[in-house]
Amino acid sequence: MKRILLLMFLSFAALNVHAQSRDGIVVSNPINEKKLTISPNPAVSDVKLTIEGNEADVKSISIYSVIGSEVYSKAYNSSSNTFDLAVRSLKKGKYMVRVIFTDNTSEVVTLIKQ
C-alpha cells in the first residue's frame, strides 16, 4: 500500500500545477517551474541530470523503481544545475528520478535503464 501511495505521489508531483483565478482564467506559477532532463535516456552506465528553470538548491536526489522501491538516494546541499549519476548497478527497466529542492518543491522525471 505504501508503494502505491508513493507511486501516486510521484505521478502527481510530475504534473504541472495550475490555478484558476476568479475570472476563470487558468494561470501557472512560473516562480517554481523547473525542468529536469536526463541524458542519455535510455541509459547504460552513467547519466547526467540537468535542471533548467528557476534556481533552487538541491536537497536530495532519489531513484525509485516502478513498484515504488527506493533504489538510490543521496543528500545534497548544492546550487549546481548538473549532476552525474551512476546507474550501472540498476537492473534493466523504468525508474522515476525525484529531485527535492531546499524550498521543499520536487520534480520527477522518468529514466529508462538498458
N, CA, C and O atoms as a GROMACS GRO file, in nm:
protein
  456
    1MET      N    1   0.082  -0.119   0.000
    1MET     CA    2   0.000   0.000   0.000
    1MET      C    3   0.087   0.126   0.000
    1MET      O    4   0.057   0.223  -0.069
    2LYS      N    5   0.197   0.121   0.079
    2LYS     CA    6   0.286   0.237   0.083
    2LYS      C    7   0.347   0.263  -0.053
    2LYS      O    8   0.363   0.379  -0.094
    3ARG      N    9   0.382   0.156  -0.124
    3ARG     CA   10   0.442   0.172  -0.256
    3ARG      C   11   0.344   0.233  -0.354
    3ARG      O   12   0.383   0.316  -0.437
    4ILE      N   13   0.218   0.194  -0.346
    4ILE     CA   14   0.116   0.250  -0.435
    4ILE      C   15   0.099   0.399  -0.407
    4ILE      O   16   0.091   0.479  -0.499
    5LEU      N   17   0.095   0.435  -0.279
    5LEU     CA   18   0.081   0.576  -0.243
    5LEU      C   19   0.203   0.657  -0.288
    5LEU      O   20   0.188   0.769  -0.335
    6LEU      N   21   0.321   0.600  -0.275
    6LEU     CA   22   0.442   0.669  -0.319
    6LEU      C   23   0.441   0.688  -0.469
    6LEU      O   24   0.476   0.795  -0.518
    7LEU      N   25   0.400   0.585  -0.542
    7LEU     CA   26   0.393   0.594  -0.687
    7LEU      C   27   0.291   0.699  -0.731
    7LEU      O   28   0.315   0.773  -0.826
    8MET      N   29   0.178   0.704  -0.662
    8MET     CA   30   0.077   0.806  -0.692
    8MET      C   31   0.132   0.945  -0.663
    8MET      O   32   0.110   1.038  -0.741
    9PHE      N   33   0.205   0.960  -0.552
    9PHE     CA   34   0.263   1.088  -0.517
    9PHE      C   35   0.362   1.133  -0.623
    9PHE      O   36   0.361   1.249  -0.664
   10LEU      N   37   0.447   1.041  -0.668
   10LEU     CA   38   0.546   1.075  -0.770
   10LEU      C   39   0.478   1.112  -0.901
   10LEU      O   40   0.525   1.202  -0.972
   11SER      N   41   0.369   1.045  -0.934
   11SER     CA   42   0.296   1.077  -1.056
   11SER      C   43   0.236   1.216  -1.049
   11SER      O   44   0.243   1.292  -1.146
   12PHE      N   45   0.175   1.251  -0.935
   12PHE     CA   46   0.116   1.383  -0.920
   12PHE      C   47   0.222   1.492  -0.914
   12PHE      O   48   0.199   1.604  -0.960
   13ALA      N   49   0.338   1.460  -0.857
   13ALA     CA   50   0.445   1.559  -0.849
   13ALA      C   51   0.499   1.596  -0.986
   13ALA      O   52   0.553   1.704  -1.005
   14ALA      N   53   0.484   1.504  -1.081
   14ALA     CA   54   0.535   1.529  -1.216
   14ALA      C   55   0.443   1.620  -1.296
   14ALA      O   56   0.484   1.675  -1.399
   15LEU      N   57   0.320   1.637  -1.252
   15LEU     CA   58   0.226   1.722  -1.324
   15LEU      C   59   0.251   1.869  -1.293
   15LEU      O   60   0.293   1.903  -1.182
   16ASN      N   61   0.226   1.956  -1.390
   16ASN     CA   62   0.234   2.098  -1.364
   16ASN      C   63   0.111   2.142  -1.288
   16ASN      O   64   0.000   2.101  -1.320
   17VAL      N   65   0.129   2.225  -1.187
   17VAL     CA   66   0.018   2.271  -1.106
   17VAL      C   67  -0.035   2.400  -1.166
   17VAL      O   68   0.041   2.493  -1.193
   18HIS      N   69  -0.165   2.405  -1.186
   18HIS     CA   70  -0.230   2.523  -1.239
   18HIS      C   71  -0.337   2.569  -1.140
   18HIS      O   72  -0.395   2.489  -1.068
   19ALA      N   73  -0.361   2.697  -1.139
   19ALA     CA   74  -0.464   2.754  -1.052
   19ALA      C   75  -0.562   2.831  -1.139
   19ALA      O   76  -0.528   2.878  -1.247
   20GLN      N   77  -0.684   2.844  -1.090
   20GLN     CA   78  -0.784   2.917  -1.165
   20GLN      C   79  -0.816   3.044  -1.088
   20GLN      O   80  -0.843   3.041  -0.967
   21SER      N   81  -0.813   3.157  -1.159
   21SER     CA   82  -0.843   3.284  -1.096
   21SER      C   83  -0.993   3.303  -1.087
   21SER      O   84  -1.069   3.218  -1.134
   22ARG      N   85  -1.038   3.413  -1.026
   22ARG     CA   86  -1.181   3.440  -1.012
   22ARG      C   87  -1.250   3.454  -1.146
   22ARG      O   88  -1.368   3.421  -1.158
   23ASP      N   89  -1.179   3.502  -1.247
   23ASP     CA   90  -1.237   3.524  -1.378
   23ASP      C   91  -1.239   3.397  -1.463
   23ASP      O   92  -1.281   3.401  -1.578
   24GLY      N   93  -1.195   3.286  -1.408
   24GLY     CA   94  -1.196   3.161  -1.482
   24GLY      C   95  -1.077   3.143  -1.574
   24GLY      O   96  -1.079   3.053  -1.658
   25ILE      N   97  -0.975   3.225  -1.560
   25ILE     CA   98  -0.856   3.216  -1.644
   25ILE      C   99  -0.756   3.125  -1.576
   25ILE      O  100  -0.727   3.140  -1.458
   26VAL      N  101  -0.705   3.031  -1.652
   26VAL     CA  102  -0.606   2.938  -1.598
   26VAL      C  103  -0.468   3.003  -1.606
   26VAL      O  104  -0.426   3.047  -1.713
   27VAL      N  105  -0.399   3.007  -1.493
   27VAL     CA  106  -0.265   3.065  -1.487
   27VAL      C  107  -0.172   2.965  -1.423
   27VAL      O  108  -0.214   2.884  -1.341
   28SER      N  109  -0.046   2.971  -1.460
   28SER     CA  110   0.053   2.885  -1.395
   28SER      C  111   0.143   2.971  -1.310
   28SER      O  112   0.147   3.093  -1.324
   29ASN      N  113   0.214   2.907  -1.220
   29ASN     CA  114   0.304   2.976  -1.130
   29ASN      C  115   0.446   2.959  -1.181
   29ASN      O  116   0.509   2.858  -1.149
   30PRO      N  117   0.500   3.054  -1.260
   30PRO     CA  118   0.634   3.037  -1.316
   30PRO      C  119   0.746   3.049  -1.214
   30PRO      O  120   0.861   3.019  -1.246
   31ILE      N  121   0.716   3.090  -1.093
   31ILE     CA  122   0.819   3.107  -0.991
   31ILE      C  123   0.883   2.973  -0.956
   31ILE      O  124   1.004   2.967  -0.935
   32ASN      N  125   0.804   2.866  -0.950
   32ASN     CA  126   0.855   2.737  -0.905
   32ASN      C  127   0.880   2.639  -1.019
   32ASN      O  128   0.907   2.521  -0.993
   33GLU      N  129   0.872   2.683  -1.144
   33GLU     CA  130   0.887   2.590  -1.255
   33GLU      C  131   1.034   2.554  -1.276
   33GLU      O  132   1.121   2.640  -1.291
   34LYS      N  133   1.057   2.424  -1.278
   34LYS     CA  134   1.190   2.370  -1.305
   34LYS      C  135   1.172   2.253  -1.400
   34LYS      O  136   1.071   2.182  -1.395
   35LYS      N  137   1.268   2.232  -1.486
   35LYS     CA  138   1.261   2.122  -1.582
   35LYS      C  139   1.382   2.032  -1.562
   35LYS      O  140   1.495   2.078  -1.559
   36LEU      N  141   1.356   1.902  -1.548
   36LEU     CA  142   1.462   1.804  -1.533
   36LEU      C  143   1.483   1.733  -1.666
   36LEU      O  144   1.387   1.696  -1.734
   37THR      N  145   1.610   1.714  -1.702
   37THR     CA  146   1.645   1.642  -1.823
   37THR      C  147   1.752   1.539  -1.788
   37THR      O  148   1.849   1.570  -1.719
   38ILE      N  149   1.734   1.417  -1.837
   38ILE     CA  150   1.833   1.311  -1.816
   38ILE      C  151   1.888   1.271  -1.953
   38ILE      O  152   1.812   1.244  -2.046
   39SER      N  153   2.021   1.268  -1.963
   39SER     CA  154   2.081   1.222  -2.088
   39SER      C  155   2.203   1.137  -2.056
   39SER      O  156   2.276   1.170  -1.961
   40PRO      N  157   2.228   1.033  -2.126
   40PRO     CA  158   2.141   0.975  -2.228
   40PRO      C  159   2.026   0.901  -2.161
   40PRO      O  160   2.038   0.852  -2.049
   41ASN      N  161   1.916   0.894  -2.230
   41ASN     CA  162   1.799   0.824  -2.180
   41ASN      C  163   1.733   0.754  -2.296
   41ASN      O  164   1.669   0.822  -2.377
   42PRO      N  165   1.743   0.625  -2.311
   42PRO     CA  166   1.782   0.521  -2.218
   42PRO      C  167   1.932   0.523  -2.184
   42PRO      O  168   2.015   0.565  -2.265
   43ALA      N  169   1.962   0.478  -2.064
   43ALA     CA  170   2.098   0.483  -2.013
   43ALA      C  171   2.156   0.342  -1.998
   43ALA      O  172   2.083   0.244  -1.983
   44VAL      N  173   2.289   0.336  -2.003
   44VAL     CA  174   2.359   0.210  -1.982
   44VAL      C  175   2.439   0.213  -1.852
   44VAL      O  176   2.427   0.122  -1.771
   45SER      N  177   2.520   0.319  -1.832
   45SER     CA  178   2.604   0.323  -1.712
   45SER      C  179   2.589   0.453  -1.634
   45SER      O  180   2.546   0.450  -1.518
   46ASP      N  181   2.622   0.565  -1.693
   46ASP     CA  182   2.615   0.694  -1.623
   46ASP      C  183   2.521   0.787  -1.696
   46ASP      O  184   2.510   0.782  -1.818
   47VAL      N  185   2.453   0.873  -1.619
   47VAL     CA  186   2.364   0.972  -1.678
   47VAL      C  187   2.396   1.109  -1.620
   47VAL      O  188   2.453   1.121  -1.511
   48LYS      N  189   2.359   1.210  -1.694
   48LYS     CA  190   2.373   1.348  -1.647
   48LYS      C  191   2.233   1.404  -1.626
   48LYS      O  192   2.152   1.407  -1.719
   49LEU      N  193   2.205   1.449  -1.505
   49LEU     CA  194   2.078   1.510  -1.472
   49LEU      C  195   2.097   1.661  -1.478
   49LEU      O  196   2.182   1.716  -1.408
   50THR      N  197   2.019   1.728  -1.563
   50THR     CA  198   2.029   1.873  -1.580
   50THR      C  199   1.901   1.936  -1.532
   50THR      O  200   1.791   1.889  -1.564
   51ILE      N  201   1.915   2.044  -1.456
   51ILE     CA  202   1.799   2.118  -1.405
   51ILE      C  203   1.796   2.253  -1.472
   51ILE      O  204   1.892   2.330  -1.464
   52GLU      N  205   1.686   2.282  -1.540
   52GLU     CA  206   1.668   2.409  -1.607
   52GLU      C  207   1.552   2.483  -1.540
   52GLU      O  208   1.463   2.421  -1.483
   53GLY      N  209   1.556   2.614  -1.547
   53GLY     CA  210   1.447   2.692  -1.491
   53GLY      C  211   1.495   2.774  -1.374
   53GLY      O  212   1.614   2.803  -1.360
   54ASN      N  213   1.400   2.809  -1.289
   54ASN     CA  214   1.432   2.893  -1.174
   54ASN      C  215   1.524   2.820  -1.078
   54ASN      O  216   1.511   2.700  -1.054
   55GLU      N  217   1.617   2.895  -1.024
   55GLU     CA  218   1.718   2.836  -0.938
   55GLU      C  219   1.664   2.801  -0.800
   55GLU      O  220   1.588   2.877  -0.740
   56ALA      N  221   1.705   2.687  -0.752
   56ALA     CA  222   1.678   2.642  -0.616
   56ALA      C  223   1.784   2.540  -0.583
   56ALA      O  224   1.823   2.459  -0.668
   57ASP      N  225   1.831   2.541  -0.461
   57ASP     CA  226   1.933   2.445  -0.420
   57ASP      C  227   1.872   2.306  -0.411
   57ASP      O  228   1.757   2.290  -0.369
   58VAL      N  229   1.949   2.207  -0.451
   58VAL     CA  230   1.904   2.069  -0.447
   58VAL      C  231   1.929   2.013  -0.307
   58VAL      O  232   2.039   2.022  -0.254
   59LYS      N  233   1.824   1.955  -0.250
   59LYS     CA  234   1.833   1.895  -0.118
   59LYS      C  235   1.866   1.746  -0.129
   59LYS      O  236   1.950   1.696  -0.054
   60SER      N  237   1.801   1.675  -0.222
   60SER     CA  238   1.828   1.533  -0.239
   60SER      C  239   1.782   1.485  -0.376
   60SER      O  240   1.696   1.546  -0.440
   61ILE      N  241   1.841   1.374  -0.419
   61ILE     CA  242   1.802   1.307  -0.542
   61ILE      C  243   1.778   1.160  -0.508
   61ILE      O  244   1.863   1.095  -0.446
   62SER      N  245   1.662   1.110  -0.548
   62SER     CA  246   1.627   0.970  -0.522
   62SER      C  247   1.582   0.905  -0.652
   62SER      O  248   1.525   0.970  -0.739
   63ILE      N  249   1.607   0.776  -0.663
   63ILE     CA  250   1.561   0.698  -0.778
   63ILE      C  251   1.473   0.586  -0.724
   63ILE      O  252   1.510   0.515  -0.631
   64TYR      N  253   1.354   0.571  -0.786
   64TYR     CA  254   1.257   0.469  -0.744
   64TYR      C  255   1.228   0.376  -0.861
   64TYR      O  256   1.222   0.419  -0.976
   65SER      N  257   1.210   0.248  -0.829
   65SER     CA  258   1.167   0.152  -0.931
   65SER      C  259   1.019   0.177  -0.958
   65SER      O  260   0.954   0.252  -0.885
   66VAL      N  261   0.964   0.113  -1.061
   66VAL     CA  262   0.823   0.133  -1.094
   66VAL      C  263   0.729   0.076  -0.988
   66VAL      O  264   0.612   0.112  -0.985
   67ILE      N  265   0.779  -0.011  -0.902
   67ILE     CA  266   0.694  -0.062  -0.794
   67ILE      C  267   0.706   0.021  -0.667
   67ILE      O  268   0.646  -0.011  -0.565
   68GLY      N  269   0.785   0.129  -0.673
   68GLY     CA  270   0.793   0.221  -0.561
   68GLY      C  271   0.909   0.200  -0.466
   68GLY      O  272   0.918   0.270  -0.365
   69SER      N  273   0.997   0.106  -0.493
   69SER     CA  274   1.112   0.082  -0.406
   69SER      C  275   1.220   0.186  -0.434
   69SER      O  276   1.255   0.211  -0.550
   70GLU      N  277   1.274   0.245  -0.329
   70GLU     CA  278   1.384   0.339  -0.345
   70GLU      C  279   1.511   0.259  -0.369
   70GLU      O  280   1.551   0.178  -0.286
   71VAL      N  281   1.576   0.284  -0.483
   71VAL     CA  282   1.697   0.208  -0.517
   71VAL      C  283   1.822   0.294  -0.508
   71VAL      O  284   1.934   0.242  -0.513
   72TYR      N  285   1.805   0.426  -0.495
   72TYR     CA  286   1.919   0.517  -0.483
   72TYR      C  287   1.870   0.644  -0.414
   72TYR      O  288   1.761   0.692  -0.442
   73SER      N  289   1.952   0.696  -0.324
   73SER     CA  290   1.919   0.822  -0.260
   73SER      C  291   2.048   0.888  -0.214
   73SER      O  292   2.136   0.823  -0.157
   74LYS      N  293   2.058   1.018  -0.238
   74LYS     CA  294   2.175   1.091  -0.194
   74LYS      C  295   2.133   1.233  -0.156
   74LYS      O  296   2.059   1.299  -0.229
   75ALA      N  297   2.181   1.279  -0.041
   75ALA     CA  298   2.153   1.415   0.004
   75ALA      C  299   2.256   1.511  -0.054
   75ALA      O  300   2.374   1.478  -0.067
   76TYR      N  301   2.209   1.628  -0.090
   76TYR     CA  302   2.296   1.731  -0.147
   76TYR      C  303   2.271   1.863  -0.076
   76TYR      O  304   2.169   1.880  -0.009
   77ASN      N  305   2.363   1.952  -0.090
   77ASN     CA  306   2.346   2.092  -0.050
   77ASN      C  307   2.415   2.173  -0.158
   77ASN      O  308   2.521   2.232  -0.136
   78SER      N  309   2.353   2.175  -0.276
   78SER     CA  310   2.420   2.227  -0.393
   78SER      C  311   2.326   2.312  -0.477
   78SER      O  312   2.207   2.282  -0.489
   79SER      N  313   2.381   2.419  -0.534
   79SER     CA  314   2.304   2.501  -0.626
   79SER      C  315   2.343   2.471  -0.770
   79SER      O  316   2.308   2.545  -0.862
   80SER      N  317   2.416   2.363  -0.790
   80SER     CA  318   2.457   2.322  -0.924
   80SER      C  319   2.334   2.286  -1.007
   80SER      O  320   2.231   2.247  -0.954
   81ASN      N  321   2.347   2.301  -1.139
   81ASN     CA  322   2.235   2.263  -1.224
   81ASN      C  323   2.261   2.134  -1.301
   81ASN      O  324   2.180   2.095  -1.384
   82THR      N  325   2.375   2.068  -1.276
   82THR     CA  326   2.402   1.938  -1.337
   82THR      C  327   2.457   1.841  -1.232
   82THR      O  328   2.535   1.878  -1.145
   83PHE      N  329   2.413   1.716  -1.244
   83PHE     CA  330   2.456   1.612  -1.152
   83PHE      C  331   2.484   1.486  -1.232
   83PHE      O  332   2.407   1.452  -1.322
   84ASP      N  333   2.592   1.417  -1.201
   84ASP     CA  334   2.626   1.291  -1.264
   84ASP      C  335   2.580   1.177  -1.173
   84ASP      O  336   2.614   1.173  -1.054
   85LEU      N  337   2.503   1.085  -1.229
   85LEU     CA  338   2.451   0.972  -1.152
   85LEU      C  339   2.499   0.842  -1.216
   85LEU      O  340   2.485   0.823  -1.336
   86ALA      N  341   2.556   0.754  -1.135
   86ALA     CA  342   2.598   0.622  -1.183
   86ALA      C  343   2.481   0.527  -1.167
   86ALA      O  344   2.438   0.499  -1.055
   87VAL      N  345   2.431   0.477  -1.280
   87VAL     CA  346   2.315   0.388  -1.276
   87VAL      C  347   2.349   0.249  -1.327
   87VAL      O  348   2.259   0.170  -1.355
   88ARG      N  349   2.478   0.217  -1.340
   88ARG     CA  350   2.518   0.088  -1.396
   88ARG      C  351   2.476  -0.028  -1.308
   88ARG      O  352   2.460  -0.140  -1.358
   89SER      N  353   2.456  -0.005  -1.179
   89SER     CA  354   2.417  -0.115  -1.090
   89SER      C  355   2.267  -0.142  -1.092
   89SER      O  356   2.221  -0.240  -1.034
   90LEU      N  357   2.189  -0.056  -1.158
   90LEU     CA  358   2.045  -0.077  -1.166
   90LEU      C  359   2.012  -0.184  -1.269
   90LEU      O  360   2.081  -0.198  -1.370
   91LYS      N  361   1.907  -0.258  -1.242
   91LYS     CA  362   1.861  -0.358  -1.338
   91LYS      C  363   1.790  -0.288  -1.453
   91LYS      O  364   1.748  -0.173  -1.441
   92LYS      N  365   1.777  -0.358  -1.565
   92LYS     CA  366   1.706  -0.302  -1.679
   92LYS      C  367   1.562  -0.272  -1.639
   92LYS      O  368   1.498  -0.351  -1.570
   93GLY      N  369   1.512  -0.157  -1.684
   93GLY     CA  370   1.374  -0.124  -1.654
   93GLY      C  371   1.350   0.026  -1.650
   93GLY      O  372   1.435   0.105  -1.691
   94LYS      N  373   1.234   0.062  -1.601
   94LYS     CA  374   1.191   0.202  -1.594
   94LYS      C  375   1.198   0.249  -1.449
   94LYS      O  376   1.158   0.178  -1.357
   95TYR      N  377   1.250   0.370  -1.430
   95TYR     CA  378   1.268   0.427  -1.297
   95TYR      C  379   1.217   0.570  -1.295
   95TYR      O  380   1.207   0.636  -1.398
   96MET      N  381   1.185   0.617  -1.175
   96MET     CA  382   1.146   0.756  -1.154
   96MET      C  383   1.257   0.824  -1.074
   96MET      O  384   1.296   0.776  -0.968
   97VAL      N  385   1.307   0.936  -1.125
   97VAL     CA  386   1.410   1.013  -1.057
   97VAL      C  387   1.342   1.135  -0.995
   97VAL      O  388   1.280   1.214  -1.066
   98ARG      N  389   1.354   1.149  -0.866
   98ARG     CA  390   1.288   1.258  -0.793
   98ARG      C  391   1.394   1.350  -0.733
   98ARG      O  392   1.484   1.305  -0.662
   99VAL      N  393   1.382   1.478  -0.763
   99VAL     CA  394   1.472   1.578  -0.708
   99VAL      C  395   1.392   1.664  -0.611
   99VAL      O  396   1.288   1.719  -0.648
  100ILE      N  397   1.440   1.675  -0.488
  100ILE     CA  398   1.377   1.761  -0.388
  100ILE      C  399   1.466   1.882  -0.369
  100ILE      O  400   1.587   1.869  -0.349
  101PHE      N  401   1.406   1.999  -0.374
  101PHE     CA  402   1.478   2.125  -0.361
  101PHE      C  403   1.465   2.179  -0.219
  101PHE      O  404   1.378   2.136  -0.144
  102THR      N  405   1.552   2.273  -0.183
  102THR     CA  406   1.551   2.327  -0.047
  102THR      C  407   1.425   2.408  -0.017
  102THR      O  408   1.394   2.431   0.099
  103ASP      N  409   1.353   2.451  -0.122
  103ASP     CA  410   1.226   2.521  -0.097
  103ASP      C  411   1.111   2.421  -0.083
  103ASP      O  412   0.994   2.458  -0.089
  104ASN      N  413   1.146   2.292  -0.064
  104ASN     CA  414   1.053   2.181  -0.043
  104ASN      C  415   0.962   2.153  -0.162
  104ASN      O  416   0.856   2.092  -0.145
  105THR      N  417   1.000   2.196  -0.280
  105THR     CA  418   0.932   2.154  -0.402
  105THR      C  419   1.006   2.034  -0.457
  105THR      O  420   1.121   2.010  -0.420
  106SER      N  421   0.942   1.960  -0.546
  106SER     CA  422   1.009   1.846  -0.606
  106SER      C  423   0.966   1.834  -0.751
  106SER      O  424   0.859   1.879  -0.791
  107GLU      N  425   1.052   1.771  -0.828
  107GLU     CA  426   1.025   1.743  -0.969
  107GLU      C  427   1.062   1.597  -0.993
  107GLU      O  428   1.151   1.543  -0.928
  108VAL      N  429   0.993   1.535  -1.087
  108VAL     CA  430   1.014   1.394  -1.117
  108VAL      C  431   1.032   1.377  -1.267
  108VAL      O  432   0.964   1.442  -1.346
  109VAL      N  433   1.126   1.290  -1.305
  109VAL     CA  434   1.148   1.259  -1.446
  109VAL      C  435   1.169   1.108  -1.456
  109VAL      O  436   1.215   1.043  -1.362
  110THR      N  437   1.135   1.053  -1.573
  110THR     CA  438   1.147   0.909  -1.595
  110THR      C  439   1.284   0.875  -1.654
  110THR      O  440   1.335   0.946  -1.741
  111LEU      N  441   1.342   0.766  -1.605
  111LEU     CA  442   1.469   0.715  -1.654
  111LEU      C  443   1.447   0.572  -1.700
  111LEU      O  444   1.382   0.493  -1.632
  112ILE      N  445   1.500   0.539  -1.816
  112ILE     CA  446   1.495   0.402  -1.866
  112ILE      C  447   1.637   0.348  -1.866
  112ILE      O  448   1.728   0.407  -1.925
  113LYS      N  449   1.657   0.234  -1.798
  113LYS     CA  450   1.786   0.169  -1.788
  113LYS      C  451   1.789   0.051  -1.880
  113LYS      O  452   1.702  -0.036  -1.872
  114GLN      N  453   1.890   0.045  -1.970
  114GLN     CA  454   1.905  -0.068  -2.063
  114GLN      C  455   2.001  -0.169  -2.007
  114GLN      O  456   2.027  -0.272  -2.070
   0.00000   0.00000   0.00000
